[in-house]
């Protein structure tokens, strides 16, 4: 158990609870927060050290890891209780809306895909960030994955292999390499990484993560979520021959029996490439 988890368990023991959650559920949420902060790079943070930068980093992490809106709201409730417990209520903004956390969004056929305009990419000045962004575009990688990846280990010729230690939930996976653009992105990243990860040798993950975020903000690139959606939608069209519902293609009800079978097959492949296991998850990316 890391030090922050230890602190949170002691805090949990002293706190009173209403109907928001059971005691066990509350402790689990505090542990999720502690583990996320360690994953981000704040390994020595103690309970009293909470600052706005930690809250912002947590939100970025939860959104980049594609936590459901409802889960993020529950976790933010815990962060606010943490801040209140240590007498730092002002560290956390009063409402979720101030952080851009919307109401729960259920599956719609509205596309959330985003392209990366050349002019935005050109504004990036850090070669490591540029290489990571290109990998995110071409392989649908999460932010942590496209920073921690080690190309000499990942490039298997016809697939990109992602080690468990680089991925969400420690789930290794493979992403097929099928286009010249993917190969070009890999070769560019290899040159930058020089046999290592896309974290400069003199920096920690959290340092490069912060530089990555600063570079993207300056260039007008808002995260990699939309890039993952675009990747999924492009792969769907390539493998089925028609656009997904989120792009204006036929809905599930409009497909023939043979098309439905192909639709399910492709959705499963895309789900695995994105680091998920369930076909149902693809509705978020592709519509239904």
C-alpha positions in Angstrom: 0.0 0.0 0.0 1.5 3.4 -1.0 1.6 6.3 1.4 -1.3 8.1 -0.1 -3.5 5.0 0.1 -2.5 4.7 3.7 -3.5 8.3 4.4 -6.8 7.9 2.6 -7.7 4.8 4.6 -7.1 6.7 7.8 -9.2 9.6 6.4 -12.0 7.2 5.4 -12.1 5.7 8.9 -12.7 9.2 10.4 -15.3 10.4 7.9 -19.1 10.2 8.2 -21.1 9.1 5.2 -24.6 9.7 3.9 -26.5 7.8 1.2 -23.9 8.5 -1.5 -22.2 5.1 -1.2 -21.5 2.3 1.2 -18.3 2.5 3.2 -16.6 -0.1 1.1 -17.5 1.6 -2.1 -16.2 4.9 -0.8 -12.9 3.4 0.2 -12.6 1.8 -3.3 -13.1 5.2 -4.9 -10.4 6.8 -2.7 -8.0 4.0 -3.7 -8.8 4.6 -7.4 -7.8 8.2 -7.0 -4.6 7.3 -5.2 -3.7 4.7 -7.8 -4.4 7.3 -10.6 -2.1 9.9 -9.0 0.7 7.3 -8.7 0.2 6.3 -12.4 0.4 9.9 -13.4 3.6 10.3 -11.5 2.8 11.9 -8.1 4.4 9.0 -6.2 5.2 11.0 -3.0 2.0 12.9 -2.6 0.5 12.9 0.9 -3.0 13.7 2.0 -2.3 17.3 2.9 -0.5 18.1 -0.3 -3.5 18.2 -2.6 -3.3 21.1 -5.1 -5.2 22.3 -8.1 -2.6 20.7 -10.4 -3.4 17.3 -8.9 -7.1 17.8 -9.5 -6.5 18.8 -13.1 -4.2 15.9 -13.7 -6.8 13.5 -12.3 -9.5 14.8 -14.6 -7.2 14.5 -17.6 -6.3 10.9 -16.6 -9.9 9.8 -16.0 -11.0 11.4 -19.3 -8.1 10.0 -21.3 -8.7 6.5 -19.8 -12.3 6.9 -20.9 -14.0 6.6 -17.6 -17.8 7.0 -17.8 -19.1 10.5 -17.0 -21.0 9.1 -14.0 -17.8 7.5 -12.7 -15.9 10.7 -13.0 -18.6 12.6 -11.1 -18.5 10.0 -8.3 -14.7 10.3 -8.1 -14.9 14.1 -8.1 -17.2 13.9 -5.1 -14.5 12.0 -3.3 -11.9 14.6 -4.3 -14.1 17.4 -2.9 -14.5 15.4 0.3 -10.7 15.0 0.5 -10.2 18.7 0.0 -12.8 19.5 2.6 -11.3 17.1 5.1 -7.9 18.8 4.9 -9.4 22.3 4.9 -8.6 23.1 1.3 -12.0 23.4 -0.2 -10.9 26.0 -2.7 -8.4 23.6 -4.3 -11.4 22.0 -6.2 -13.9 24.0 -8.2 -17.4 24.0 -6.8 -19.2 22.4 -9.8 -18.3 19.8 -12.4 -19.6 22.1 -15.1 -16.6 24.4 -14.4 -14.4 21.5 -15.4 -16.4 20.8 -18.5 -17.8 17.6 -17.1 -21.1 17.2 -18.9 -24.2 15.3 -17.9 -24.3 11.6 -18.5 -24.2 11.0 -22.2 -25.8 7.8 -23.6 -25.1 6.3 -26.9 -26.1 8.5 -29.8 -25.3 8.4 -33.5 -23.4 11.7 -33.3 -19.7 11.5 -34.2 -17.1 12.5 -31.6 -14.3 12.0 -34.0 -11.6 14.6 -34.4 -9.1 15.1 -37.2 -5.6 16.5 -36.7 -5.2 19.4 -39.1 -1.7 19.8 -40.5 -1.5 23.3 -39.1 -2.1 22.1 -35.6 0.5 19.4 -35.9 3.0 21.9 -37.3 2.6 24.0 -34.1 4.1 21.2 -32.0 7.8 21.9 -31.3 8.7 18.9 -29.1 9.7 15.9 -31.3 8.6 13.4 -28.6 5.1 14.9 -28.5 4.9 14.9 -32.3 5.9 11.3 -32.5 3.4 10.3 -29.8 0.5 12.3 -31.4 1.2 10.6 -34.8 1.0 7.2 -33.1 -2.3 8.2 -31.4 -3.7 9.2 -34.8 -2.6 6.1 -36.7 -3.2 3.4 -34.0 -5.9 4.9 -31.8 -3.6 4.8 -28.7 -4.4 6.4 -25.4 -2.2 9.3 -24.2 -0.3 7.2 -21.7 0.2 4.4 -24.2 1.6 6.7 -26.9 4.1 8.2 -24.4 5.3 5.0 -22.6 5.5 2.8 -25.7 8.9 1.4 -26.6 9.0 0.9 -30.4 11.8 -1.6 -30.5 9.6 -3.9 -28.5 6.2 -2.9 -29.9 6.9 -3.2 -33.7 6.3 -6.8 -34.7 6.1 -6.2 -38.4 2.5 -6.7 -39.1 1.1 -5.7 -35.7 1.9 -3.2 -33.0 2.2 -5.0 -29.7 1.4 -3.1 -26.5 2.8 -4.4 -23.3 0.6 -4.6 -20.2 2.7 -2.0 -18.3 1.9 0.6 -21.0 -1.9 0.1 -21.1 -5.0 0.8 -19.2 -5.8 -1.9 -16.7 -2.6 -3.8 -17.6 -4.2 -5.4 -20.6 -1.7 -6.2 -23.4 -3.0 -6.1 -27.0 -2.1 -5.9 -30.7 -3.1 -3.4 -33.3 -2.8 -4.5 -36.9 -0.4 -2.5 -39.1 -2.2 -2.2 -42.4 -1.3 1.2 -43.9 1.7 3.1 -45.2 0.8 6.0 -42.8 1.0 3.6 -39.8 4.5 2.4 -40.9 5.7 6.0 -41.5 4.5 7.0 -38.0 6.4 4.1 -36.5 9.6 4.8 -38.3 9.4 8.5 -37.2 8.8 7.5 -33.6 11.7 5.0 -33.7 14.2 7.7 -34.7 13.0 10.0 -31.9 12.9 7.2 -29.2 16.3 5.9 -30.2 15.7 2.5 -28.8 13.8 3.7 -25.7 10.3 5.1 -24.9 8.9 8.4 -26.0 10.0 9.9 -22.7 13.2 11.8 -23.0 16.1 10.1 -21.0 16.4 13.0 -18.6 12.7 13.2 -17.8 10.1 11.2 -15.9 6.7 10.1 -17.3 4.9 12.9 -15.4 7.4 15.5 -16.8 6.8 14.4 -20.4 3.1 14.1 -19.7 3.0 17.7 -18.6 5.0 18.8 -21.6 2.7 16.8 -23.9 -0.3 18.6 -22.4 1.3 22.0 -22.7 2.3 21.3 -26.3 -1.2 20.2 -27.2 -2.8 23.1 -25.5 -0.6 25.5 -27.4 -1.3 23.8 -30.7 -5.1 23.7 -30.1 -5.2 19.9 -29.8 -7.7 18.9 -27.1 -6.7 15.5 -25.9 -6.6 12.2 -28.0 -10.1 11.0 -27.3 -11.4 12.4 -30.6 -8.4 10.9 -32.5 -9.3 7.4 -31.1 -12.9 7.9 -32.3 -11.6 8.9 -35.8 -9.3 5.8 -35.8 -12.2 3.5 -35.0 -14.5 5.0 -37.6 -11.9 4.8 -40.3 -11.1 1.2 -39.5 -14.8 0.3 -39.5 -15.3 1.8 -43.0 -12.1 0.0 -44.3 -13.2 -3.4 -43.0 -17.0 -3.2 -43.8 -17.1 -1.1 -46.9 -19.7 1.3 -45.5 -19.7 4.2 -43.0 -20.6 3.6 -39.4 -23.9 5.1 -38.1 -22.0 8.0 -36.3 -20.7 9.1 -39.8 -24.1 8.9 -41.4 -23.9 5.2 -42.4 -26.7 2.6 -42.0 -28.0 1.9 -38.5 -28.1 -1.7 -37.2 -31.8 -1.9 -38.1 -31.0 -1.1 -41.7 -28.4 -3.8 -42.2 -29.1 -7.1 -44.0 -28.4 -10.3 -42.0 -25.1 -10.8 -43.7 -24.1 -7.2 -43.1 -25.1 -7.5 -39.4 -22.8 -10.5 -39.1 -19.9 -8.5 -40.6 -20.8 -5.5 -38.5 -20.4 -7.5 -35.3 -17.2 -9.2 -36.4 -15.6 -5.8 -37.3 -16.8 -4.2 -34.0 -15.2 -7.0 -32.0 -11.9 -6.5 -33.9 -12.0 -2.7 -33.3 -12.9 -3.1 -29.7 -9.8 -5.3 -29.2 -7.6 -2.8 -31.1 -8.8 0.0 -28.8 -8.0 -2.0 -25.7 -11.6 -3.0 -24.8 -13.1 -6.5 -24.6 -16.8 -5.9 -25.3 -18.4 -5.3 -28.6 -21.0 -3.0 -26.9 -18.2 -0.4 -26.2 -17.9 0.3 -29.9 -21.3 2.0 -29.9 -19.6 5.0 -28.2 -17.2 5.3 -31.1 -19.3 4.1 -34.0 -22.9 4.6 -33.0 -25.5 1.9 -33.4 
